Amino acid sequence: MKVYQAINAIQADLAKTGISKDRVNSQGSGYKFRGIDDVYNAISPLLAKHGLCILPRMLTRECTDRMSAKGGNLFYVVVEAEFDFVSAEDGSKHTVKTFGEAMDSGDKATNKAMSAAYKYAAFQAFAIPTEGDNDADADTHDVVPTTIDPDSMTDLFLAIHNAKTNDELKLAYRIAYAACDGDKAWQMKVIAAKDEAKGKL
């Protein structure tokens, strides 16, 4: 079972060098962290040196639309991932399972979540300290609370119904959809209300 010898050898090398926290969150909190590139740069030569391969496999992905405090769209993604640590010498394997989560206002939420899953799989497998390193690519988001309340949803549906312009409808729809907090049934109702209101404009 050479895979465990390889993992232990990398642990020993990282115990000497570590991975320093040279990056700083620039969105308010100012904490230091180690990004995915820092992890790649530290462990890639050690993987080659000790004949260990890390092969990722995404098992599930969940995406929820949220809204920032400024009214913009945020995509909250959670991935469930497995990473096969495979010895290049004898093909023995150990699988590490982790979750990664991230938010992004564009199309990078899934990539960030996968990077987070890889990073923490490496932290755990190679015993790299993680104190104060609970980042998701150093992003900080102010998210509007989205507790589902039927009375509040009624008001949001009224806002959709009473929209006088396309811009008003878009804003009312985005607020109502975010308030669904990923609940598929509520989301379908909001979409139906939007389509009905759009037909009246």
KOLVEX-176531 format. One line per 3 residues: number of its first residue (from 1); their letters; for each residue x, y, z of N, C-alpha, C, O. Coordinates in nm, 2 decimals. Each point is the difference from the previous one (the first is absolute). Layout:
BEGIN
NUM) A) X Y Z X Y Z X Y Z X Y Z; ...
END
This chain:
BEGIN
1) MKV) 0.08 -0.12 0.00 -0.08 0.12 0.00 0.09 0.13 0.00 0.01 0.06 0.10; 0.05 -0.04 -0.21 0.09 0.11 -0.01 -0.07 0.14 0.01 0.07 0.10 0.03; -0.20 -0.10 -0.05 -0.07 0.13 0.00 0.02 0.07 0.14 0.02 0.12 0.01
4) YQA) -0.02 -0.20 0.10 0.01 0.06 0.13 0.14 0.05 0.03 0.03 0.10 0.07; 0.07 -0.17 -0.13 0.14 0.04 0.01 0.02 0.14 -0.07 0.07 0.08 0.05; -0.14 -0.07 -0.16 0.02 0.12 -0.08 -0.07 0.12 0.07 0.05 0.11 0.01
7) INA) -0.17 -0.14 0.05 -0.07 0.11 0.07 0.08 0.04 0.12 0.02 0.12 0.03; 0.04 -0.22 0.04 0.08 0.04 0.12 0.13 0.07 -0.04 0.04 0.09 0.08; 0.02 -0.12 -0.19 0.12 0.07 -0.04 -0.03 0.15 -0.03 0.08 0.08 0.03
10) IQA) -0.20 -0.06 -0.10 -0.04 0.14 -0.03 -0.03 0.07 0.13 0.03 0.12 0.02; -0.10 -0.19 0.08 -0.02 0.06 0.13 0.13 0.05 0.06 0.01 0.11 0.06; 0.09 -0.20 -0.07 0.13 0.03 0.06 0.06 0.13 -0.06 0.06 0.08 0.07
13) DLA) -0.06 -0.07 -0.21 0.06 0.11 -0.07 -0.08 0.13 0.04 0.06 0.10 0.02; -0.19 -0.11 -0.02 -0.08 0.12 0.03 0.02 0.04 0.15 -0.02 0.12 0.03; 0.05 -0.21 0.06 0.02 0.04 0.13 0.12 0.08 0.02 0.01 0.08 0.09
16) KTG) 0.09 -0.09 -0.19 0.12 0.08 0.00 -0.03 0.14 -0.06 0.06 0.10 0.05; -0.13 -0.09 -0.15 -0.02 0.12 -0.08 -0.13 0.07 0.03 -0.01 0.12 0.00; -0.10 -0.20 0.02 -0.13 0.06 0.02 -0.05 0.08 -0.13 0.06 -0.01 -0.10
19) ISK) -0.17 0.07 0.12 -0.06 0.09 -0.11 -0.03 0.13 0.07 -0.10 0.01 0.08; 0.17 0.10 -0.11 -0.02 0.12 0.07 -0.12 0.07 -0.04 -0.05 -0.02 -0.12; -0.01 0.10 0.20 -0.12 0.08 -0.03 0.04 0.14 -0.05 0.01 0.09 0.08
22) DRV) 0.01 -0.08 -0.21 0.05 0.12 -0.06 -0.10 0.08 -0.07 0.02 0.12 -0.03; -0.14 -0.17 0.02 -0.11 0.07 -0.06 -0.09 0.07 0.10 -0.01 -0.05 0.11; -0.05 0.16 -0.15 -0.09 0.08 0.09 -0.13 0.02 -0.06 -0.01 0.04 -0.11
25) NSQ) -0.10 -0.07 0.19 -0.13 0.03 -0.05 -0.02 0.15 -0.01 0.03 0.07 0.09; -0.07 -0.03 -0.21 0.00 0.15 -0.03 -0.15 0.05 0.01 -0.02 0.12 -0.04; -0.07 -0.20 0.09 -0.14 0.05 0.00 -0.05 0.03 0.14 -0.12 -0.03 0.03
28) GSG) 0.20 0.08 0.05 -0.05 0.05 0.13 0.06 -0.07 0.12 0.03 0.07 0.10; -0.02 -0.20 -0.10 0.04 -0.07 0.12 0.16 0.00 0.02 0.04 0.00 0.11; 0.03 0.00 -0.22 0.15 0.02 0.01 0.07 -0.12 0.05 0.12 0.02 0.04
31) YKF) -0.18 -0.13 -0.03 0.08 -0.12 0.06 0.09 -0.05 -0.11 -0.02 0.01 -0.12; 0.13 -0.08 0.17 0.09 -0.07 -0.09 -0.04 -0.14 -0.03 -0.06 -0.06 0.09; 0.09 0.01 -0.20 -0.04 -0.13 -0.04 0.09 -0.06 -0.10 0.09 0.07 -0.06
34) RGI) -0.10 -0.20 0.03 0.07 -0.07 -0.10 -0.10 -0.03 -0.11 -0.09 -0.08 0.02; 0.12 0.12 -0.14 -0.09 -0.02 -0.12 0.03 -0.14 -0.06 0.10 -0.06 0.03; -0.18 0.02 -0.13 0.02 -0.13 -0.06 0.13 0.00 -0.08 0.06 -0.10 -0.01
37) DDV) -0.02 0.21 -0.05 0.13 0.01 -0.07 0.12 -0.03 0.10 0.10 -0.06 -0.04; -0.11 0.11 0.16 0.10 -0.03 0.10 0.01 -0.15 0.03 0.11 -0.05 0.02; -0.23 -0.01 -0.01 0.00 -0.14 0.03 0.06 -0.08 -0.12 0.08 -0.09 0.02
40) YNA) -0.12 0.12 -0.15 0.05 -0.06 -0.11 0.16 0.01 -0.01 0.07 -0.09 -0.02; -0.03 0.22 0.04 0.15 0.02 -0.01 0.08 -0.07 0.11 0.11 -0.05 -0.03; -0.17 0.03 0.14 0.07 -0.07 0.11 0.00 -0.16 -0.02 0.10 -0.06 0.02
43) ISP) -0.22 0.01 -0.06 0.00 -0.15 0.00 0.03 -0.06 -0.14 0.03 -0.12 0.00; -0.04 0.20 -0.11 0.02 -0.06 -0.13 0.14 -0.07 -0.01 0.01 -0.11 -0.04; 0.10 0.19 0.08 0.13 -0.07 -0.01 0.02 -0.11 0.09 0.07 -0.10 -0.02
46) LLA) -0.14 0.10 0.14 0.00 -0.11 0.09 -0.07 -0.12 -0.05 0.04 -0.12 0.02; -0.15 0.14 -0.09 -0.07 -0.11 -0.06 0.09 -0.07 -0.10 0.00 -0.13 -0.01; 0.06 0.21 -0.08 0.09 -0.06 -0.10 0.12 -0.07 0.07 0.04 -0.11 -0.04
49) KHG) 0.02 0.17 0.14 0.11 -0.06 0.07 -0.03 -0.13 0.07 0.08 -0.09 -0.01; -0.20 0.07 0.06 -0.03 -0.12 0.08 -0.10 -0.09 -0.08 -0.05 -0.10 0.06; 0.03 0.13 -0.18 -0.08 -0.09 -0.09 -0.14 -0.02 0.05 -0.05 -0.11 0.00
52) LCI) -0.02 0.22 0.03 -0.14 0.00 0.04 -0.08 0.08 -0.10 0.03 0.11 -0.03; -0.15 -0.16 -0.01 -0.09 0.07 -0.09 -0.13 0.03 0.08 -0.04 -0.09 0.08; -0.02 0.20 -0.10 -0.13 0.04 0.06 -0.10 0.02 -0.11 0.02 0.08 -0.09
55) LPR) -0.12 -0.17 0.09 -0.09 0.00 -0.11 -0.14 0.04 0.05 -0.06 -0.07 0.08; 0.00 0.18 -0.12 -0.13 0.05 0.05 -0.12 -0.07 -0.07 0.01 -0.04 -0.11; -0.12 0.04 0.19 -0.12 -0.05 -0.05 -0.11 0.07 0.07 -0.02 0.00 0.12
58) MLT) -0.07 0.08 -0.20 -0.11 0.07 0.06 -0.12 -0.09 0.01 -0.04 -0.06 -0.10; -0.02 0.05 0.22 -0.11 -0.09 0.02 -0.13 0.07 -0.02 -0.09 -0.05 -0.07; 0.07 0.17 0.13 -0.12 0.07 -0.01 0.03 0.15 0.00 0.11 0.04 0.04
61) REC) -0.20 0.04 -0.09 0.01 0.14 -0.01 -0.13 0.07 0.03 -0.10 -0.04 -0.06; 0.09 0.13 0.15 -0.12 0.07 0.03 0.02 0.15 -0.02 0.10 0.05 0.05; -0.19 0.02 -0.12 0.02 0.14 -0.02 -0.13 0.08 0.04 -0.11 -0.04 -0.03
64) TDR) 0.13 0.14 0.11 -0.11 0.08 0.05 0.02 0.15 -0.04 0.11 0.05 0.02; -0.21 0.01 -0.07 0.01 0.14 -0.03 -0.03 0.08 0.13 -0.09 -0.02 0.07; 0.18 0.11 -0.05 -0.01 0.09 0.12 0.01 0.15 -0.06 0.03 0.02 -0.11
67) MSA) -0.05 0.07 0.21 0.01 0.14 -0.04 0.09 0.07 0.10 -0.01 -0.02 0.12; 0.10 0.10 -0.18 0.09 0.08 0.09 -0.08 0.12 0.06 -0.11 0.03 -0.04; 0.17 0.03 0.14 -0.06 0.12 0.06 -0.02 0.11 -0.10 -0.08 0.09 0.03
70) KGG) 0.16 -0.09 -0.13 -0.01 0.11 -0.10 -0.10 -0.04 -0.12 -0.02 0.08 -0.09; -0.05 -0.19 0.11 -0.10 -0.04 -0.10 0.05 -0.08 -0.12 -0.07 -0.03 -0.09; 0.20 -0.01 0.09 0.06 -0.08 -0.11 -0.03 -0.15 0.03 -0.03 -0.04 0.11
73) NLF) 0.05 -0.03 -0.22 -0.01 -0.15 0.01 0.12 -0.06 0.06 0.11 0.04 -0.03; -0.13 -0.14 0.11 0.11 -0.08 0.05 -0.04 -0.15 -0.02 -0.12 -0.04 0.02; 0.21 -0.04 -0.06 -0.02 -0.14 -0.02 0.08 -0.08 0.11 0.12 0.01 0.01
76) YVV) -0.20 -0.08 0.07 0.06 -0.07 0.11 0.01 -0.15 -0.04 -0.11 -0.06 -0.02; 0.23 0.01 0.01 0.02 -0.14 -0.05 0.06 -0.09 0.11 0.10 0.04 0.06; -0.15 -0.16 -0.05 0.06 -0.10 0.09 0.03 -0.12 -0.09 -0.09 -0.05 -0.07
79) VEA) 0.21 0.00 0.08 0.04 -0.12 -0.07 0.04 -0.11 0.10 0.07 0.03 0.10; -0.11 -0.15 -0.13 0.05 -0.12 0.08 0.10 -0.07 -0.09 -0.03 -0.03 -0.11; 0.15 0.02 0.16 0.11 -0.05 -0.08 0.08 -0.12 0.06 0.01 0.00 0.13
82) EFD) 0.04 -0.08 -0.21 0.10 -0.10 0.05 0.13 0.01 -0.08 0.00 0.04 -0.11; 0.10 -0.06 0.18 0.14 0.01 -0.06 0.07 -0.13 0.03 0.02 -0.04 0.11; 0.02 -0.03 -0.22 0.07 -0.12 0.01 0.15 0.03 0.01 0.06 0.06 -0.09
85) FVS) 0.01 -0.10 0.20 0.14 0.02 0.02 0.06 -0.14 -0.05 -0.02 -0.10 0.07; 0.09 0.10 -0.18 0.05 -0.12 -0.06 0.15 0.00 -0.01 0.06 0.09 -0.05; 0.00 -0.20 0.09 0.14 -0.02 -0.01 0.04 -0.04 -0.14 -0.06 -0.09 -0.06
88) AED) 0.15 0.17 0.00 0.05 -0.03 -0.13 0.08 -0.13 -0.01 0.03 -0.05 -0.10; 0.02 0.01 0.22 0.09 -0.12 0.01 -0.08 -0.13 -0.01 0.04 -0.09 -0.08; -0.14 0.08 0.16 -0.07 -0.13 0.00 -0.15 0.01 -0.02 -0.07 -0.10 0.00
91) GSK) 0.02 0.22 -0.03 -0.14 0.02 -0.03 -0.10 -0.01 0.12 -0.12 0.01 -0.02; 0.18 -0.02 0.14 -0.09 0.00 0.12 -0.06 0.14 0.01 0.05 0.10 -0.04; -0.17 -0.10 0.11 -0.08 0.12 0.00 -0.07 0.02 0.13 -0.04 -0.09 0.07
94) HTV) 0.03 0.22 -0.03 -0.08 0.04 0.11 -0.09 0.12 -0.04 0.05 0.09 -0.07; -0.18 -0.10 0.10 -0.09 0.11 -0.04 -0.04 0.09 0.11 -0.03 -0.04 0.11; 0.04 0.17 -0.13 -0.03 0.10 0.09 -0.13 0.07 -0.05 -0.01 0.04 -0.12
97) KTF) -0.09 -0.02 0.21 -0.12 0.06 -0.04 -0.02 0.13 0.07 0.02 0.01 0.12; -0.05 0.10 -0.19 -0.02 0.13 0.06 -0.11 0.07 -0.07 -0.06 -0.04 -0.10; 0.02 0.16 0.16 -0.10 0.09 -0.06 0.07 0.13 -0.03 0.08 0.04 0.08
100) GEA) -0.12 0.02 -0.18 0.05 0.14 -0.03 -0.12 0.09 -0.03 -0.10 -0.04 -0.06; 0.11 0.16 0.12 -0.11 0.10 -0.03 0.05 0.14 -0.03 0.11 0.03 0.05; -0.18 0.04 -0.13 0.05 0.13 -0.04 -0.11 0.08 -0.05 -0.11 -0.05 -0.05
103) MDS) 0.13 0.19 0.05 -0.10 0.09 -0.06 0.07 0.08 -0.11 0.12 0.03 0.01; -0.19 0.01 -0.11 0.06 0.08 -0.10 -0.12 0.07 -0.08 -0.11 -0.05 -0.01; 0.14 0.17 -0.03 -0.11 0.08 -0.07 0.00 -0.03 -0.15 -0.08 0.04 -0.07
106) GDK) 0.18 -0.12 0.02 0.01 -0.03 -0.14 -0.01 -0.15 -0.02 -0.08 -0.07 0.06; 0.18 0.02 -0.14 -0.01 -0.14 -0.04 0.11 -0.09 0.06 0.04 -0.10 -0.05; 0.02 0.15 0.16 0.11 -0.07 0.06 -0.03 -0.07 0.13 0.09 -0.05 0.07
109) ATN) -0.22 0.05 -0.02 -0.03 -0.06 0.13 0.03 -0.15 0.00 0.05 -0.05 0.10; -0.08 -0.02 -0.21 0.03 -0.14 0.00 0.15 -0.03 0.00 0.05 -0.09 0.08; 0.03 0.17 -0.16 0.14 -0.02 0.00 0.06 0.03 0.14 0.09 -0.07 0.05
112) KAM) -0.14 0.17 0.02 0.05 0.04 0.13 -0.04 -0.11 0.10 0.09 -0.04 0.09; -0.21 -0.02 -0.10 -0.04 -0.11 0.09 0.09 -0.12 -0.02 0.04 -0.07 0.10; -0.01 0.04 -0.22 0.09 -0.12 -0.03 0.14 0.03 0.05 0.06 -0.09 0.06
115) SAA) -0.01 0.21 -0.07 0.13 0.03 0.05 0.00 -0.01 0.15 0.10 -0.05 0.06; -0.21 0.10 0.01 -0.01 -0.01 0.14 0.00 -0.15 0.05 0.07 -0.03 0.10; -0.14 -0.05 -0.17 0.00 -0.15 0.03 0.14 -0.06 -0.01 0.04 -0.07 0.09
118) YKY) 0.03 0.11 -0.20 0.14 -0.05 -0.02 0.09 0.05 0.11 0.08 -0.08 0.06; -0.09 0.20 -0.03 0.09 0.07 0.10 -0.02 -0.07 0.14 0.10 -0.03 0.07; -0.22 0.01 -0.03 -0.02 -0.06 0.13 0.02 -0.15 0.01 0.04 -0.05 0.10
121) AAF) -0.05 -0.01 -0.22 0.04 -0.14 0.00 0.15 -0.01 0.02 0.05 -0.09 0.07; 0.03 0.18 -0.13 0.14 0.00 0.01 0.04 0.04 0.15 0.09 -0.06 0.06; -0.16 0.16 -0.01 0.03 0.04 0.14 -0.02 -0.12 0.10 0.08 -0.02 0.08
124) QAF) -0.19 -0.06 -0.10 -0.03 -0.11 0.09 0.09 -0.12 -0.03 0.05 -0.05 0.10; -0.02 0.02 -0.22 0.08 -0.12 -0.03 0.14 0.02 0.04 0.07 -0.09 0.05; -0.01 0.22 -0.07 0.14 0.02 0.03 0.02 0.07 0.13 0.11 0.05 0.03
127) AIP) -0.22 -0.03 0.05 0.01 0.05 0.14 0.06 0.14 -0.01 0.08 0.04 0.08; -0.13 0.05 -0.17 0.04 0.14 0.00 -0.09 0.08 0.08 -0.12 -0.01 -0.02; 0.17 0.09 0.12 -0.09 0.07 0.09 -0.09 0.10 -0.08 0.04 0.06 -0.10
130) TEG) -0.16 -0.05 0.15 -0.10 0.09 -0.07 -0.06 0.11 0.09 -0.10 0.05 -0.04; 0.16 -0.02 0.15 -0.06 0.09 0.10 -0.02 0.14 -0.07 0.09 0.05 -0.06; -0.21 0.00 0.06 -0.03 0.13 -0.05 0.00 0.00 -0.16 0.01 0.11 -0.06
133) DND) -0.02 -0.23 0.00 0.01 0.00 -0.14 -0.13 -0.05 -0.06 0.00 -0.08 -0.10; -0.11 0.13 0.14 -0.13 -0.05 -0.04 -0.05 0.09 -0.12 -0.11 0.04 0.00; 0.19 -0.02 -0.10 -0.03 0.08 -0.11 -0.06 -0.08 -0.11 0.01 -0.12 -0.01
136) ADA) -0.08 0.19 -0.08 -0.04 -0.05 -0.13 0.05 0.09 -0.11 -0.07 0.09 -0.05; 0.20 -0.11 0.02 0.07 0.09 -0.09 0.00 0.14 0.04 0.00 0.09 -0.08; 0.00 -0.06 0.21 0.02 0.13 0.06 -0.11 0.10 -0.03 0.02 0.12 0.00
139) DTH) -0.14 -0.18 -0.03 -0.12 0.09 -0.03 -0.08 0.01 0.13 -0.02 -0.09 0.07; -0.03 0.22 -0.05 -0.09 0.02 0.11 -0.13 0.06 -0.06 0.00 0.10 -0.08; -0.12 -0.16 0.11 -0.12 0.05 -0.06 -0.10 0.03 0.11 -0.02 -0.07 0.10
142) DVV) -0.05 0.19 -0.12 -0.11 0.03 0.09 -0.13 -0.05 -0.06 -0.04 0.06 -0.11; -0.02 -0.16 0.17 -0.11 -0.06 -0.06 -0.13 0.04 0.07 0.00 0.00 0.12; -0.10 0.02 -0.20 -0.13 0.03 0.06 -0.06 -0.12 0.07 0.00 -0.11 -0.07
145) PTT) -0.05 0.12 0.19 -0.06 -0.12 0.07 -0.11 -0.05 -0.09 -0.08 0.08 -0.05; 0.06 -0.21 0.04 -0.10 -0.06 -0.08 -0.09 -0.10 0.07 -0.02 -0.11 -0.06; -0.02 0.14 0.18 -0.09 -0.09 0.07 -0.14 0.00 -0.07 -0.05 0.11 -0.02
148) IDP) 0.00 -0.22 -0.01 -0.13 0.00 -0.08 -0.11 0.02 0.10 -0.02 -0.07 0.10; -0.06 0.17 -0.13 -0.12 0.04 0.08 -0.11 0.02 -0.09 0.00 0.09 -0.09; -0.11 -0.17 0.10 -0.11 0.01 -0.09 -0.06 0.14 -0.02 -0.03 0.04 -0.11
151) DSM) 0.02 0.03 0.23 -0.06 0.13 -0.01 0.09 0.10 -0.08 -0.05 0.08 -0.08; 0.18 -0.09 0.10 0.10 0.08 -0.08 -0.01 -0.04 -0.14 0.01 0.09 -0.09; -0.02 -0.22 0.06 -0.01 -0.04 -0.14 -0.13 0.06 -0.07 0.01 0.03 -0.12
154) TDL) -0.11 -0.02 0.19 -0.13 0.06 -0.05 0.03 0.14 -0.05 -0.04 0.04 -0.10; 0.11 0.04 0.19 0.04 0.13 -0.04 0.09 0.01 -0.12 -0.02 0.09 -0.09; 0.11 -0.19 0.08 0.09 0.00 -0.12 -0.08 -0.04 -0.12 0.03 0.06 -0.11
157) FLA) -0.12 -0.15 0.12 -0.09 -0.03 -0.12 -0.08 0.12 -0.04 -0.02 0.02 -0.12; -0.03 0.06 0.21 -0.07 0.12 -0.03 0.09 0.10 -0.08 -0.05 0.07 -0.09; 0.18 -0.06 0.14 0.09 0.09 -0.07 0.02 -0.04 -0.14 0.01 0.08 -0.09
160) IHN) 0.00 -0.21 0.06 0.01 -0.05 -0.14 -0.13 0.03 -0.07 0.01 0.05 -0.12; -0.12 -0.07 0.17 -0.13 0.02 -0.06 -0.02 0.15 -0.04 -0.06 0.03 -0.10; 0.11 0.06 0.19 -0.03 0.14 -0.01 0.11 0.07 -0.08 0.00 0.12 -0.02
163) AKT) 0.10 -0.19 -0.03 0.11 0.06 -0.07 -0.05 0.07 -0.13 -0.08 -0.06 -0.07; 0.12 0.19 0.05 -0.05 0.07 -0.11 0.09 0.00 -0.12 -0.04 0.03 -0.12; 0.17 -0.06 0.14 0.10 0.00 -0.11 0.08 -0.13 0.01 -0.01 -0.07 0.10
166) NDE) 0.08 0.04 -0.21 0.09 -0.12 0.00 0.10 0.01 0.11 0.04 -0.10 0.06; 0.02 0.22 -0.04 0.10 0.01 0.10 -0.06 -0.03 0.14 0.07 -0.07 0.08; -0.19 0.13 -0.05 -0.06 -0.03 0.13 -0.03 -0.15 0.02 0.02 -0.06 0.10
169) LKL) -0.06 0.00 -0.21 -0.03 -0.15 0.00 0.13 -0.08 0.03 0.00 -0.09 0.08; 0.11 0.13 -0.15 0.12 -0.07 0.02 0.05 0.01 0.14 0.04 -0.10 0.06; -0.05 0.22 0.00 0.05 0.01 0.14 -0.09 -0.07 0.10 0.05 -0.07 0.09
172) AYR) -0.18 0.08 -0.11 -0.10 -0.07 0.09 0.02 -0.15 -0.01 -0.01 -0.08 0.10; 0.04 0.03 -0.23 0.02 -0.15 -0.02 0.13 -0.04 0.07 0.00 -0.11 0.07; 0.10 0.18 -0.08 0.13 -0.04 0.06 -0.01 0.00 0.15 0.06 -0.09 0.06
175) IAY) -0.13 0.19 0.00 -0.01 0.00 0.14 -0.08 -0.12 0.05 0.03 -0.07 0.10; -0.14 0.04 -0.17 -0.09 -0.11 0.04 0.07 -0.13 -0.02 -0.01 -0.10 0.08; 0.09 0.08 -0.19 0.07 -0.12 -0.03 0.10 -0.03 0.11 0.02 -0.11 0.04
178) AAC) 0.06 0.22 0.00 0.10 -0.02 0.10 -0.06 -0.04 0.13 0.05 -0.08 0.08; -0.17 0.13 -0.05 -0.07 -0.03 0.13 -0.04 -0.14 0.01 -0.03 -0.05 0.10; 0.02 -0.02 -0.22 -0.03 -0.14 0.00 0.10 -0.09 0.07 -0.03 -0.11 0.04
181) DGD) 0.15 0.16 -0.03 0.11 -0.07 0.06 0.02 -0.14 -0.05 0.03 -0.10 0.08; -0.04 0.08 -0.21 0.02 -0.13 -0.06 -0.11 -0.09 0.00 0.00 -0.11 -0.05; -0.12 0.15 0.11 -0.12 -0.09 0.01 -0.06 0.00 -0.14 -0.05 0.10 -0.05
184) KAW) 0.05 -0.22 -0.01 -0.04 -0.02 -0.14 -0.15 0.04 -0.02 -0.04 0.06 -0.10; -0.04 -0.10 0.20 -0.15 0.03 -0.02 -0.02 0.15 0.00 -0.08 0.05 -0.08; 0.14 0.02 0.17 -0.01 0.15 0.00 0.05 0.06 -0.12 -0.05 0.09 -0.06
187) QMK) 0.17 -0.14 0.01 0.06 0.05 -0.12 -0.09 -0.01 -0.12 -0.02 0.09 -0.08; -0.05 -0.21 0.07 -0.09 -0.02 -0.12 -0.12 0.10 0.01 -0.05 0.05 -0.10; 0.00 -0.02 0.22 -0.11 0.09 0.02 0.05 0.14 -0.04 -0.08 0.08 -0.06
190) VIA) 0.20 -0.04 0.10 0.05 0.13 -0.04 0.02 0.01 -0.15 -0.04 0.11 -0.06; 0.09 -0.21 0.00 0.01 0.00 -0.15 -0.13 0.01 -0.07 -0.02 0.08 -0.09; -0.08 -0.15 0.14 -0.13 0.01 -0.06 -0.06 0.14 0.02 -0.07 0.05 -0.09
193) AKD) 0.09 0.01 0.21 -0.05 0.13 0.02 0.07 0.10 -0.09 -0.07 0.10 -0.05; 0.20 -0.11 0.03 0.07 0.09 -0.09 -0.05 -0.02 -0.14 -0.03 0.10 -0.07; 0.01 -0.22 0.02 -0.05 -0.02 -0.14 -0.14 0.06 -0.02 -0.03 0.06 -0.10
196) EAK) -0.05 -0.07 0.20 -0.14 0.05 0.00 0.01 0.15 -0.01 -0.07 0.07 -0.08; 0.15 -0.01 0.17 0.01 0.15 0.00 0.06 0.05 -0.13 -0.04 0.11 -0.05; 0.14 -0.18 0.00 0.06 0.04 -0.13 -0.10 0.00 -0.11 0.01 0.09 -0.09
199) GKL) -0.10 -0.18 0.09 -0.10 0.00 -0.11 -0.10 0.12 0.01 -0.07 0.02 -0.10; 0.07 0.05 0.21 -0.09 0.11 0.02 0.06 0.13 -0.04 -0.06 0.10 -0.01; 0.20 -0.10 0.00 0.07 0.13 -0.02 -0.01 0.04 -0.15 0.05 0.10 -0.04
END
